[in-house]
């Protein structure tokens, strides 16, 4: 059945449906905001690390105790490092979501996860570069190489079964600590992206 637009007495002409153009966001990965969040995360980590070092050294310098406990200092450094890492990833995820423009909630979380992975990969690369750089300096300096060679014993001391188990236990704890810390860091980055996307313009999955 078809209608003809012919006005007349008692003639009802159906209204034309109003359609809205749907815009699809194919660029779910926004590298510009991810880089911005990465820079903010690194800057926040540097500021918090320097602040923690300044507070720790000030506490040691003004302490009346004749000697400081290395265990307490190591624990404090570890706790502050973890807290500063979480805070920096949260700030980076928040900046990533805020600078992404109109984006879906899932898209914001995806960019936060990519920020976390990029930070982890960059940190691993810098750590490996520092180790390889130190080995390169050692290899290019004959005097340091000779001194290191003289200090290394010809035979390693025997390791008992108990010592081997202790070494394996320490390595296992280190691996578990790294894995749990990395997953908690992912949670911090996702939390920052979630909070940053709450005040941002959210579009639905169809792009509206």
N, C-alpha and C positions, 0 to 999 in steps of 0.2 A: 504494500500500500504506500502510495506516495502523495505528498502534499505539494500543492502549487501555491506559490506566493501571489495570490490574487485577492486583494482586499475587497471586502463587500459586507453587506449587512449580515450579521450573524456568523461571519466567517472567522474561524479561529486558526491562527497561524502559529504552529509550535515554535518556541524559542530555540535558537541555535545553541547547542551545548558549548560551554566555555572550557577550553582545554588549556592546561598549563604545561609549558615545556619543561621536561625533566632533564636536568643536567647530571650526567654521570661523571664521577671523579675517578678517572683511571689512575691518576698519580697518587696512590695510597701511601707510597713511601716518599716523604718530603725531605730530601737531603739537605736543603737549606736550613730548615728548623733543626734537623738532627745535628748538623755541624754547629749551629748556634748553641744547642744544648750541651754538646761535647765541650765547647770552649768554656761555657759557664761551669760545667762540672769540674773541669781541670782547674780553673781559676779558684773555685770554691775549695777544692781539695788542697791546693797550695796555700791558700790563706789560713785554713783551719790547721794544716800541718805546722805552719810557721807559728801560729798562735799557741798550739799545744807544746811545741818545742820551747817557746819563750816562757810559758808558764812553768814547765817542768824545770828548766834551767834556773829560773828565778827562785823556785821553791828549794832547789838544791843549794843555791848560793846563799840564801838567807836562813838555811836550816842550822840549828845549834847542835845537831847531832854530829859526832865525830866522823861517822861514815854512814853512807846511805845504803839501804838494802837494794841489791840489784834485782831481786825477785819482785819487790813492790814497784820499782821503776819500770821493769819490763812489762808487768801487768798493766800499769797505767798507760804506757805507750801503746800496748795492744788494744786496750779498750778505746782510747782516744782515736786511734787509727780507724777502727771499725766504725765508730760513730761519725767521724768526719767523712768516711767513704759513703755511708748511707745518706748523710746530709747532702753531699755533693751530687750523688745520683738523683736524689729527690729533686734538688734544684734544677738539675739538667733536664729531667723529665718534665718538670713544670714549664720551663722555658720552651722546650720542644713543642709541647701542646699549645702553649699560648701563641707561638709564632707560626703555627700551621695554618691559620685562617679557618674558614668553614671546613669541618672535617667530621667524620663519624666518630663515635666514641671508640669503636673497635679500631679505627684508623689511628687515633691518638695513642691507644695502648700499643699498637703495632710499632709506631715510631718510637715510643718509649723503650720497647724491647730492643729495637735496632740500636738505639743510643747506648743501652747497656752492653750489647755485644760489641759495639765499636769501641767503647771505653775499655772493655776487657781485652780486646785484641791489641789495642794501642798500648795499654800498660804492659802486656806480655812482650810486645815488640821492643819497647823501651828497655825493659828489664834484660831481655836477651842481647840487645845492642850494648848495654852497659857491661855485661859480662864479656861479650866478645871484644869490646873495646879495651877492657882491662887485659885480656889475653893478648890482644894485638900489641899493646904497649910493652908487655912483658917479653913478647917475641922479638920486638925490634930493638930491645935494649940488652946487649950481651952481658953487661954487668949484673943486671937484675936476674937474668936467666941463670948465670953461673951461681949466684948466691942462692937462688931457689933450688938449684940442682944439688948444692952442697947440703942444704937443710933437709932434703928428702931422704929418708932412710932407704937402704938398699932393699930391705925386706920389711913388709908390713907386719906389725905384731899380730900374733895369733888371736883370733876372735873366738871366744867360747860360744856355746849354744845359748846361754843366757844373754850374753851381750848381743848376739845376733837377733834374738827375740826382742830385746829392748830397742835395737835400731829399727827393726821392722815395725814395732809398735809406735815409735815416734814418727816414722814416715807415714804410717797409716793415720795417725792423728792429724798430721799436717795435711794429708790429702783430704780427709773428712772436713777439716776446718776450712780449707780452700773451697771445697764444693758447697758447704753450707753457707759460707760467706758470699759466694758468688750468687747463689739462689736468693739469699736475703737482699743482695744488691739489686737483683732483678726485680724483687718486690718493691724496693724503694723507688726504682726508676718508673715502674708501672704506677705506683701510688702518686708520684709527682705528675705523671701524664694524666692520670684520672682527675686529680684536683685541678690541674691547669685547664682541662677540657670542660669543667663544670661551668665556669664563667665565660667560656668561649662560645661562639655560635656553633651549635651542634646541628648537623644535617642528618636526615635519616639515611637508611641504606640505599634509597633510590636517588640520593643526592639533593633532596629538598630540605 
